[in-house]
């Protein structure tokens, strides 16, 4: 199995093979509200290590593991939960977003966040242990209250398993 890049990362269209079917993964674009641009830069650029792209006074583009995350200044909208759903004994915040990482990248990020004293909504752990879809996951918030989930699968082929 070999990954092929149609264009150079981070805007790569990654082609991988799954059960003999070709699957193309494309970068997503997500825009979220923040109430403090310097705090967003420190969090996404500094703590998470996301390279910064274009920016203006009221917005910043970040390369979130090959995906385009744009933070927009919205002082009145301080993020936060609309609801939570129970998953594996935890209240998972809705809405939330994040990236599925390779296990070693997830472990390194979890260690970096823990060392930095990040307060986790759901601390790093493995859920659905021994079941289809077993995954490592963690939830935390950015300085504006937006909920993030980063996860990893030992077998990425189980990403959409039922």
ZIGITA-V560765 format. One record per pair of residues at least 24 apart in sequence whose ideal C-beta (glycine too) atoms are under 7 Angstrom apart, sorted by the first residue. I is the first residue (numbers start at 0). J is the second residue. Records with the same first field share a line. If there is no record, write none. Layout:
I = J ; J
This chain:
8 = 65
9 = 62 ; 65
11 = 65
17 = 156
26 = 65 ; 66 ; 67
27 = 66
28 = 67
29 = 68 ; 96
30 = 69 ; 71
31 = 70 ; 145
32 = 71 ; 73 ; 76 ; 78 ; 143
33 = 70 ; 71 ; 72 ; 73 ; 143
34 = 73 ; 74 ; 77 ; 143
35 = 142 ; 143
36 = 72
38 = 142
39 = 70 ; 141 ; 142 ; 143
42 = 141 ; 142
43 = 68 ; 70
46 = 115
63 = 98
64 = 98 ; 100
66 = 98
77 = 143 ; 144
78 = 143 ; 144 ; 145
79 = 144
80 = 146
87 = 126 ; 127
89 = 121
91 = 138
92 = 120 ; 138 ; 146
94 = 146
95 = 138 ; 146 ; 147 ; 148
96 = 147
97 = 147 ; 148 ; 149 ; 150
98 = 149
99 = 150 ; 151 ; 152 ; 158
100 = 149 ; 151
101 = 151
102 = 135 ; 151 ; 153
105 = 135 ; 149 ; 150 ; 151
108 = 149
109 = 137
112 = 139
120 = 146
131 = 157 ; 160
132 = 157 ; 160
